[in-house]
Amino acid sequence: MYSGVLGDVPENPLTAILGRKKLPRGTRRIVSAMSSRGPMSASELADHTGLAKSTISTVVTGLRDVGIVVDEPSAPKGVGRPSTPLALNPDLGTCVGVHMGYGTVSIMVANVAHKVIKTCVEQVPPGYRANHGADIAKKLIDRTYSELGLPKERLLGVGVSVAGPVARDGTIMHSSILPEMAGSNVLREFGKLLHVPILAANESNCAAISEMTWGAVIGEPSFVLFKIDLGVGGAIVQDGKIMQGIAGGGGEFGHVSIDSRGELCRCGNRGCIETSASLKKPMEQLARLKQREISFEDAVDLAKAGDADAVKMLLDVGKAAGRGLAVVCTILNPPVVVLSGRLWLAGSLVMKPFFEAYEETVLIKPQDIRPVDRTRIVIGKFTGEDSLRGAFGLVLREIGSVPVAAS
C-alpha cells in the first residue's frame, strides 16, 4: 500500500517495542501477524510465521508480561480443551479507516485487537474535492474520539480508501469516479491535517483486504475481487499480496475496453466494461422513467414487486457483469472470485442472468473441467462496507513499518 507521513507523533508502546534494534527472535513477526490478522492461537501463529512453538511461547510470555499481548476468551469448539486466542492489547491503540466515496465521507474506528468501535458517515455534495474530504474526515475523527474519550495519542494511523486508482506517490488518477479529485495527493491532504502515518489505496484493494482478513476468503492466498457498484473495479491478490501495478492501476477491470465503437466512458475510452455493467447510469435512467429519485434499494424493491423497468435494469446489469467477469477470468483464470459491491444485494434478480452470461462467455466452461479446477465464485461478506473496513486494515497491516518524519 502507499504511505505518506507528516508531523511528529508521540511514541506508542507498540510502535516503540517494534522500533527497537534488538528484539527476541521472532518478536516482530509475531506482533505483525496479530496486527494484520487479528487474534490467533499459538498453533496459528506457528503456521503463519514458521516459528517453532517453543519460540512463540517464549516471545508471547515476554510480550504478555509487558502488556503487549493479552489472552482473548474463546468459545469451545467441539471436544477437548479450546485453544486460547492471543491478541494485541486493545488499550495499546486505535486506527481509523476513511472512505471517500461518491457523495459520502465515512470513517470507522477500530482498536489493534480488530474490534470496530464506531462508524460515522457524512453526506457531501458529489463534486467534493480531496482537501474537503480530508477536512470532513478530520472533524469526524476529532468528534468521535472526543465523544468516546479515546486518547488521540494512541491513534496509530489513518488508512484512506479512494473510489479510483491511487498512484505510488498518493496522487488520485484521472479515471476516478470522483473526477474533481483527479491530480490531488490524498497522502498530502490528510497528512497536513492528521499528524500520524497516512496510508491510501484504491477502494477495491481495500475491499480485498477486508475480505481476506475477516470475510469470505480468509486463508485464500490468491483470488480476484470483482466490484460492481456506481462504478466497476477490482483487485488481484496473488500469494497474499495485492497486485497494485506500477502506477496503481492494477485490477481496474471496469476500464477494459471491449468495444471500440461503444459508449464513451468517463475514463476517455469507448466501450469499457463499466459503461454497461455499473449502476450509475442505469439508476439515473430508472429515476428519469419514474420521475423521482431512486436509490438502489428502491430499485430492488420495485423489481421484487414486479416493476418491469426495474426488473429490466437489473437483468441488463447482471448480464453485463457476467460478460465482464468472463473477460477477467479468461485472462487470469483465478481459483476464487469474490463479488463485491451493492449489485449483489439484489440476489436472484441479478445472480441468474449474471451466471448465465458468465458461463456462456468465459473461455473455460465449468462443465468441461473437474470441479476442483473450476473458478469458485463467492459473494463478499462486507459488500456494503468492505472498502471502509479495509481502510483501517491498511494500518493494521503496516503498524510499526511506516515511519513518521518531523515536520
N, C-alpha and C positions, 0 to 999 in steps of 0.2 A: 504494500500500500504506500501511498505517497504521504510524506510528513513535512510539516513546517513548524518552526519554533520561533518564539519571540518573547523576551522578558525573563525576569528572574522568578524562580519558583522555590518556595520553602521545601527543604528536604523532607521526604516522607520515609517512614521506617522501611517500607517495602522497597522503594527505589534506592534507599541508602544501602541496604544489605546487598542488593544486586549490583551496586556500584563499587563494591569493594574489590580490590585486585585479587586478593587471596580468599577463596571460599572453599569449604569442604567439597570434595569431588562430587559432581552431580547436582549441586545446590541450584544453580541457575536453570538447569534442565528441568528439575522437579517443580520449581516455582513457576517457570514458564508454562509447563504442562497444565498446572492447576489454574493458572491465569487464563490461558486460552481455551481450555476445555471444561473448566468448572470442577466441582467435587469429583474426586476419583479415589478408588480403593488402592491399597498398596500394590495389589496384583495388576490393576490397570496402569498404575504408574510404571511398573516394571515393564509391561508390554509396550507402553508408549515411548519410554525413554531408553529402553535397552539396558538399564542399570540392574545390577544384582539386587535381590530383595534385601540382602544384608546391608548394602549401601543405602538403599532407600530408607530402611529402618533407622540407621544411624543419622542420616540427614534430617529426616522428619522429626526425630526426637529432639534434635537441636533446634529446628525451626519451631516446634511446639513450645519448647522451653522459653523462647524469646517472644512468643506471641504472634508469630507469623502464620502458623498453621493451627487449625482447630479441628476437632472431630465433629462431624455432622451426624445427627441421628438418622438412622435409616430404617425403613420398613422391612420386616423379614421377607425373604424371597425363597419360599419353599422350605425344605427340611434342612436343619443344621443351623449353626451359628452364622448370622449375617455378617458380612464384612462391613467395617466402619468406613464410610467415605471420609476422605480428608479434603479440607477446603482451606483457602486463604481466609484469614480472619476478616470478616466483613467490616470491622472497625478500622481497618488499615486504609480504606479509601473508597472513593466513588469515581465513576466515569460517566460521561454524558454522550449520548448519540443524538445527532441532529440530522433531520431530513429536510432538505429544501426541495419541495415538490411544486407541482402546478397549483398555485392558489393557496398553499399552506406551508407553514414552517412548524415542524414538530420537534419535540425533544423527549428523550427517555433517559431517566437517571437510574443507574444500577450500581451495586457495590461489587467488590472484587470477587465475591463468592457467587456472582452471576444472578443475584436476586434483583429483579426490577422493583424500584422504589416508587417511581411516579412517572406518568406520561402526560405531556401537555401539548395541545395543538392550537395554533392561532391561524385564523383565516387572513389571507393577504390578497391584494389585487394580483391577478395572474402575471402582470408585467413587471413584477418587482425585480430589483437588482441584487447582486450578491452582497453589497455592503448593507442594504436594507435587511436582507435575510440574516446577516450576522448580528445586526443591531437587535432584531426581534429575538433571536436565539439567546443573546446575552441577557436580555430583560427576562425571558422565561427562566433561564438558569438562575439568575440572581433572586427572582421571586420565589422559585421553588426551594432553593437552598435556605432562604430566609424563613419561609413558612414551615419547613420541616426541621429547622435547626441543624442542618448539616454543615459541618465545618468546611469552608471553601479551601482551606489549606490542604485538605485531604482530596481535593479534586485532582486526579492523576492525569487527565487528558480529555480531549473532546474529539470525537470522530464525526465527520461530516459526510453525509450521503447526498449526492447531487444527481438530479434527473438529467444526466448527459455525461459524455466522456470527459475524464479529467486527465490532463497531461501530467508528466512527471513533476513539473515544477508547480503544479496546483492550478494551472490555467484551465478554465472551462472551455471546451471546444465549441465550434460554431454550430454543430449539428444538434445541440442540446434542445430539448423540448421547452427550455427556458431561454429563448434567443436573446433576451435583454442581458443575460449574464455572460454571453459569449465574450471571451477575452479577459474576463475578470479572474483574478487569482484568489481562489477560495481560501488558501492557506494564509495569505497575507491579510485578507479582510477579517478573518476570525482571529488570527494571531495578534493583531494590534489591539483587539478588544479583550481577549482572554489570554492572560499570560501563563498559559500551560501548553504542553505539547498538543499540536493540532495534526490530525490525520484526515485525509479525504480520499474518497473513491466514488466511482460511478455507482448509482443505486442498485444495479443488478449484481455487481460484485459484492456489495454489502448484503444483498438478499442471499447470495450464495454462502456467505459467512454464517448468516443466521441459520440456514437450513442444515449446514454441515456441523454446526456447533450444538444446536438444540432441536433441530427439526427433522425433516423427512429423510435425510441422507447422512445421519450420524454413522460414522465408521466407513462410509464410502469414500475411497481415496480419489476416484475420478468420476466426474459427472458433468452434465451440461444443464444450466438453468435457462429456461425459456420463459420470458416475461411478456405478458400481454396486458396492457392497461391503456392509458391515454396514448402511450407510445408502445413500441416493441423493442425489447432489449434482451440481453442475455449475458451469461458468464460461462467461461470454460475453466473447469478445475481438473488439473492433472497431478496425480500423486500428492493431493492435499494442498497444492499451490494454485492460486488463481492466475491464469494466463492473461495478463493485462495488456500485452502488446507494447511495442517500443514507444508509442505515443499515447497510450491509454485507450486505444480503440478496440482492444480485444473483446470479442463477444458482442459486437454491435450488429446483431443479426437483422435488426429492423431495417438497416440501410444496405442490405444486399439487394442490388438491382436485378430483377428477374424479367423486366420488360422495358426495353429502351424507349418504347413509344408510349409507355404507360403514364399514369398521372404524375404530375410534378410533386416531389416530396419536399418537405421542409429543409432537407439537407442539401438541396440543389440538384439532385439526380432525379431520374424518372423511373417509375415502376418498382420502387423499393417495396420490400415485404410490408413495411409499416403502412404504406398507402392503402392497403386493403385489410390488414389484419389487426389494426389498432382500434381503440374505442372512440377516439376523439371525434373524428368526422362523422361516423355513424350515429353517435349520440347527438351531435349538432343537427343532423338531418332528421332524426326522430323528433327532436324538440320543435323543429320547424313544422313538421307534419301535425304535431299535437298542439302547436301554438302556445306552448308553455315550457318552462324549464323542466328538464327531465334528468334525474340522477340515474346512475347505473342501476341502483336498487329499484327505482321506479320502473325502469325498462324491464327488469326481470319480473317484477310483479305483474306488469302489463302482459308480458309473454305468458306467464303462468295462467293468467285469466283468459287467454286466447286471443289477445290483440294481434292481428295479422301483421301489422307493421313492426311491432317489437319482436315477434317470432322470426320474421324475415331478417331483421337486423342481426339477431344472434346467430341464426343459421349461416348467414353470409360470412360473418366474422369468424365463426367456428371453422368453416371450410377453409377460409384464407389462412387461418392459424395452422391448420393441419398441413396445408401445402407448404407453408413457410418452414415448419418444423421438419418436414420431409427433406427440404433442401439442406438444412443444418445437419440432419442425421445421415444424409447421403455423403456429405463431406467428412464428417467427424466420426460417424458410427460409434457413438458413446455407449458405455454399458448402462447408464441411467440418465434419464431426463427428469428434471424437477420443473413442474409447471407453476409459474408464479404470476401474480397479478390478479386483478379483480374479475377478469373474464371467467375464470373457472368457478366462481361463486354461483354462476348460473346453472351449474350442474348438468343434467342430461340435455338441457336445451342447447348447449354448445358441445358437450362431450361426444355425442353421437355423430354429428356432422364432422367434428374435428378428427376423430379416429378414422372415419370412412375416407376422408380426404388424405390423411396421413398415409394410411395403408395402401391407397391407390397410387400415391405419388412417390413414396420412398423407394430407393433402388432395391435394397434387400428386403424382400417381402417376408413378414413374420411367418407365414405358412411354409416358406421354403427352407427354414433353418430350425435347428434344435431349439427348444425353449430356453436352454441355458445360454444360447448365443444371441437371443433377442434383446434389443434395447428395451429396458424396463422404463415405463413412463408413470410417474407418481405426481400427485398434487402436493404442493408445499404445505407445510403446517402453519406458516405465518403469512398467508397471502396478503393480508391487509396491512401488516406492519413489519414485513421481513427486512426491508431496507433500513428502517429505523433501528431495529434490533441489531442488525449487522453493523450499524454505525458505531454503537458502543462496543460491539465485538472487535472493531478495528483497534480500539485502545487496549482491550484485554489481551489481544494477541501480541501487542507491542510493548507492554509495560516493561520498563527498565531498559529498553533499547532505543528510545527516542530521546536524544539529548536536548537540553534547553540552553540556548545561547543567551548571554547577557545582552540587554537592550542598549 
